[in-house]
Amino acid sequence: MEGIRAINIVGESGTGKTRTVEFIVKKLAEEGKKVGTVKHIHSNDFSLDRKGKDTWRHLKAGASLVMAVTESEIITIKRIETKSISYEDLMRVFEGQTDYLVIEGFKEMKPSGSTIRILCISEQKQIEAFIKNFGKPDLIVSYNIKGLKEVNGIPVIFMPDEAERLYKVLKERV
């Protein structure tokens, strides 16, 4: 998994995680890089599958992995226990298929040594709370706190004004 470079975007709801993911994915894709993404969804009830549909029936019958193929997509559904999933497990799924893996969420998960972690914030107090509970991120991104350049030695990037700075710093560290 040395070939995949992982970037983890974390933060509370409404802090700009998805916008940050979109920006990073777009920039990497424009450079011709193959990018995969993972989105952590905090719901036991969420599924792309629908009760009663054929793929649902396949899983209910005991299939551990189901693939649905349309004219323009391939969708795989794998039923597994995810409470103990690791960054390495996520990266293994993308191994050989992507250059970069951008992971949105999973703040509770301990990042692998090479993963760059970006904390998105809407209030400065979120920084200390995150550090106390999950450790220091590599970068901090804010869409609404202008003028903050660094906190505890961690660069703070104001988006979208400093988008190119974010990408430059990210490319230097990844």
C-alpha positions as CSV (number, residue, x, y, z in Angstrom):
1,M,0.0,0.0,0.0
2,E,3.0,2.2,-0.3
3,G,1.7,3.4,-3.7
4,I,-1.5,5.0,-2.3
5,R,-1.2,8.4,-0.7
6,A,-4.0,8.9,1.9
7,I,-5.6,12.2,2.9
8,N,-8.1,12.3,5.7
9,I,-10.5,15.2,6.0
10,V,-12.2,15.4,9.5
11,G,-14.3,17.8,11.5
12,E,-17.8,18.5,12.7
13,S,-20.8,18.6,10.5
14,G,-21.1,21.9,8.5
15,T,-17.4,22.8,8.7
16,G,-16.6,22.3,5.0
17,K,-15.3,18.7,4.8
18,T,-17.1,17.8,1.6
19,R,-16.1,21.1,-0.1
20,T,-12.5,20.4,0.9
21,V,-12.7,16.8,-0.5
22,E,-14.2,18.2,-3.7
23,F,-11.4,20.7,-4.1
24,I,-8.6,18.2,-3.5
25,V,-10.1,15.5,-5.7
26,K,-10.7,18.0,-8.5
27,K,-7.1,19.3,-8.3
28,L,-5.6,15.8,-8.3
29,A,-7.8,14.7,-11.1
30,E,-6.8,17.7,-13.2
31,E,-3.2,16.6,-12.8
32,G,-4.2,13.2,-14.2
33,K,-4.0,11.4,-10.9
34,K,-6.4,8.5,-10.1
35,V,-8.3,9.4,-7.0
36,G,-10.6,7.2,-4.8
37,T,-12.8,8.5,-2.0
38,V,-14.3,7.1,1.1
39,K,-17.2,8.8,3.0
40,H,-18.0,7.8,6.6
41,I,-21.7,7.8,7.1
42,H,-23.0,7.9,10.7
43,S,-26.1,5.8,10.3
44,N,-26.9,2.1,10.8
45,D,-29.9,2.5,8.5
46,F,-28.1,3.9,5.4
47,S,-27.7,1.6,2.4
48,L,-27.5,2.1,-1.3
49,D,-29.4,-1.1,-1.6
50,R,-33.2,-1.2,-1.3
51,K,-35.3,-3.8,0.5
52,G,-36.8,-6.3,-1.9
53,K,-34.6,-5.4,-4.8
54,D,-32.5,-8.2,-6.5
55,T,-29.2,-7.1,-5.0
56,W,-30.8,-6.9,-1.5
57,R,-32.2,-10.4,-2.1
58,H,-28.7,-11.7,-3.1
59,L,-27.3,-10.4,0.2
60,K,-30.2,-11.7,2.2
61,A,-29.6,-15.1,0.7
62,G,-26.0,-15.1,2.0
63,A,-23.8,-13.4,-0.6
64,S,-20.9,-11.5,1.2
65,L,-20.2,-9.4,-1.9
66,V,-22.7,-8.2,-4.6
67,M,-21.9,-6.3,-7.7
68,A,-24.6,-4.3,-9.7
69,V,-23.6,-3.3,-13.2
70,T,-25.4,-0.6,-15.1
71,E,-24.7,1.1,-18.4
72,S,-22.4,3.6,-16.7
73,E,-21.5,2.3,-13.2
74,I,-20.4,-0.7,-11.3
75,I,-21.5,-0.7,-7.7
76,T,-20.3,-3.2,-5.1
77,I,-21.9,-3.9,-1.8
78,K,-20.0,-5.8,0.8
79,R,-21.6,-6.6,4.1
80,I,-19.0,-6.6,6.9
81,E,-18.6,-5.5,10.5
82,T,-17.0,-2.0,10.3
83,K,-16.5,-1.2,13.9
84,S,-12.8,-2.3,13.8
85,I,-12.0,-1.2,10.2
86,S,-8.6,0.5,9.8
87,Y,-7.1,2.9,7.4
88,E,-5.1,0.0,6.0
89,D,-8.3,-1.9,5.4
90,L,-9.7,1.0,3.5
91,M,-6.5,1.5,1.5
92,R,-6.4,-2.2,0.6
93,V,-9.8,-1.9,-1.2
94,F,-8.2,0.8,-3.5
95,E,-4.8,-0.8,-3.9
96,G,-3.6,-0.8,-7.5
97,Q,-6.6,1.3,-8.6
98,T,-5.8,4.8,-7.3
99,D,-2.8,7.1,-6.7
100,Y,-4.6,8.9,-3.9
101,L,-7.3,8.0,-1.4
102,V,-9.3,10.9,0.1
103,I,-11.2,9.9,3.2
104,E,-14.0,12.0,4.6
105,G,-14.7,11.4,8.3
106,F,-13.4,8.6,10.5
107,K,-12.0,11.1,13.1
108,E,-12.1,8.3,15.7
109,M,-9.9,6.1,13.6
110,K,-6.1,6.2,14.2
111,P,-4.5,7.4,10.9
112,S,-1.7,5.3,9.4
113,G,1.7,6.9,9.6
114,S,1.7,8.3,6.0
115,T,-1.9,9.7,6.1
116,I,-2.2,13.5,6.0
117,R,-5.0,14.6,8.3
118,I,-6.8,17.9,7.7
119,L,-9.2,19.3,10.3
120,C,-12.0,21.5,9.0
121,I,-13.3,24.0,11.6
122,S,-16.0,26.6,11.9
123,E,-14.9,27.8,15.4
124,Q,-11.4,28.1,16.8
125,K,-12.5,26.1,20.0
126,Q,-12.9,23.0,17.8
127,I,-9.1,22.8,17.3
128,E,-8.3,22.2,21.0
129,A,-11.2,19.8,21.4
130,F,-10.0,17.8,18.4
131,I,-6.4,17.7,19.6
132,K,-7.4,16.6,23.1
133,N,-9.6,13.8,21.8
134,F,-7.9,12.7,18.6
135,G,-4.4,14.2,18.4
136,K,-2.8,16.9,16.2
137,P,-4.0,17.2,12.6
138,D,-1.4,18.1,9.9
139,L,-3.4,21.0,8.6
140,I,-6.5,23.1,9.6
141,V,-9.0,24.4,7.1
142,S,-11.6,27.1,7.8
143,Y,-14.2,28.6,5.5
144,N,-15.2,31.3,7.9
145,I,-12.2,32.3,10.2
146,K,-10.0,34.7,8.3
147,G,-6.6,35.8,9.4
148,L,-5.7,32.8,11.5
149,K,-2.4,31.5,10.0
150,E,-1.2,28.9,12.6
151,V,-2.4,27.3,15.8
152,N,0.0,25.1,18.0
153,G,2.4,24.9,15.0
154,I,-0.3,23.7,12.7
155,P,-0.9,25.7,9.5
156,V,-4.4,27.2,9.2
157,I,-5.7,27.7,5.7
158,F,-8.6,30.0,4.9
159,M,-10.7,28.7,2.1
160,P,-11.5,29.4,-0.7
161,D,-9.0,32.4,-0.6
162,E,-6.0,30.2,0.1
163,A,-7.0,27.2,-2.0
164,E,-3.7,27.2,-3.9
165,R,-1.8,27.4,-0.6
166,L,-3.7,24.4,0.7
167,Y,-2.9,22.4,-2.4
168,K,0.8,23.4,-2.4
169,V,1.2,22.4,1.3
170,L,-0.7,19.2,0.7
171,K,1.5,18.2,-2.3
172,E,4.6,19.0,-0.2
173,R,3.5,16.6,2.6
174,V,1.8,13.8,0.7
